Amino acid sequence: MTKVSELVSWFDEIAPRSLAADWDNTGLLTGDFTAVVNKVMVCLTLTKEVADEAITQKVQMVITHHPLPFKPIKTLNTGSSEGAILWRLATKGIGVYSLHTRWDDAQGGINESLLKMVGAEILGPISASQSNEEVKLVTFVPNESLEKVSEALFEAGAGRIGNYKEVSFTLEGTGTFFGMDKSNPVVGKKGRREKFWSNALRLSA
């Protein structure tokens, strides 16, 4: 039998708490660490409809991407829509867990998956440094994916220098690669040397 505490420990391994943004609210938001979990539900946002289904399906935990509550609350009652959802789940013994920004930046998480979809080279997570130290980010992107990758990086906060944002430099050139047996190239084929037009996208992060 799996307990809530075991799931929490597993989540801490795949998406460490250190990856959470300072303003975020992640982890076990409501629930009993000693409770047994046989069935879970996964959702993007915990709404009344999701709560209704969780109760109908008799799950023991709802794993929501967006945390509820998001901001600190002083009371938990049915006087608000947020409180009503959490109270209903709590009285049914259903816990609520959120990963949010931890899963955004985790290895294999949302940001990495999106970059893989557009064929971008993944060098590491973009995160705010407490020392305000800036690093240079260089990634190689096919022509057709340049705009999407640039927008994603800008949205994540990269490309800021002083009073300017969305600062980048792009250098076009010819790239080569030889895909090994377990490779899955976005352009060309594995098992042979490929040449392709690519862009070296440079920006600060």
Secondary structure, 3 states (H helix, E strand, C coil): CEEHHHHHHHHHHHCCHHHCCCCCCCEEEECCCCCEECCEEEEEECCHHHHHHHHHCCCCEEEEEECCCCCCCCCCCCCCHHHHHHHHHHHCCCEEEECCHHHHHCCCCHHHHHHHHCCCCCCCCCCCCCCCCCCEEEEEEEHHHHHHHHHHHHHCCCCCECCECCCCEEEEEEEEEECCCCCCCCCCCCCCEEEEEEEEEEEEC
